Amino acid sequence: MPLDVPSTARDDLARLRDEISAAQHKRARAQEAVDRLERPHAEVLAARAEHAALKAEHDAAIVVWYESGCSGGRPEMPLKMLHLEHEIGDLTRNLGAVEDRLQAAQEALQRANEDLAILSGEHRSRVYGAVVEAARDRLQRYTTPAMVHSMLELSIVQALPPVLRGRSDPEAMSAAHRIDEMIMVARSSIGVRCDLEPARRFLIELEHNPDAELSDAGEPTIEALDPPIIKPMEDWSRYINRGSEPAPQADQPFLPNPATADPGVVERMFWRNPQREAVMRAEAGCS
């Protein structure tokens, strides 16, 4: 990971902050112009709504007058309705006079909103770039040296098992295995919970202040985890080549010596053969 990339996101963030401020003022002025030119239209709508309400009351009075047989004088139109009719006419003429200027003002407001949206998107991109730069700076200054120191401390203990195994001694092998177990338990039984609040505060502050710094996490939250269940050390003696053991021999039946055994026993143990019996008797001195 490169740690010497020049930092430019914060400079762009400061520049965009000023441009966004100017764009917001421009958009506010365009909005004010639109509001002023839309006022005749709003006044016409208000006058028409009030005139409609008064007309509905007057029409209801006319209906009642007819239902009562036109007794008495006809209800007269309220003077307020007459004033509203004249006012609606004047406002309608004013609305026609400002129609072109209103359209131009609305187009200017639309352009101001589009420019502000573009700057806001670029500002958001630069904020994330500044976050990456802050993380790179933190890694370079603090995290990487701390990791190197931690791995160096661990390497001192990790160097013992290979040296012990090189002695080819059963007790040294057992000691090396026990050290490996201790390292594994130490790695898996301790955890540090990540505190997200400093990162949230940094991101919020960076959106408004390009000079915001990523603060320390404070006191760490260390968790004691359950160590893993370690299998007993395997008996490596079963892999020693001790040579092949002789296969057990099957019991062989006892065969008597024909030269010394009783002829009757020999006759029972062997198949009867006249020629072989004659030879055997001659050898035994029998007639």
Number of C-alpha atoms within 10 A of each C-alpha: 4 6 11 9 9 7 15 12 21 21 14 17 25 17 13 19 19 11 15 18 12 13 20 16 12 18 21 15 15 20 19 14 18 20 15 12 21 19 13 22 18 14 16 20 15 13 18 16 13 14 19 14 12 17 15 11 13 17 14 11 16 17 12 13 16 11 10 10 8 13 9 8 7 11 14 9 15 12 8 11 18 12 12 19 14 11 16 20 12 13 20 16 12 15 20 13 12 15 15 11 15 19 14 14 21 18 14 19 21 15 14 20 19 14 16 20 14 12 17 17 11 14 22 15 14 22 22 15 18 25 20 14 19 19 14 18 17 16 15 14 12 10 14 12 12 12 12 11 12 11 12 12 11 12 11 9 13 16 11 14 18 12 13 18 17 10 11 10 11 13 12 16 17 15 16 20 17 14 15 16 15 12 13 14 17 13 12 13 13 13 13 10 9 10 13 9 10 13 15 12 13 17 19 12 15 20 19 13 15 20 14 17 14 19 11 9 13 8 7 10 11 11 11 10 13 10 13 11 7 9 7 7 9 7 7 8 9 8 7 7 7 8 6 6 6 6 6 6 6 6 6 6 6 7 11 12 10 16 12 9 11 11 15 8 13 19 13 9 13 10 9 11 9 9 8 10 14 13 11 16 13 10 11 13 7 9 6
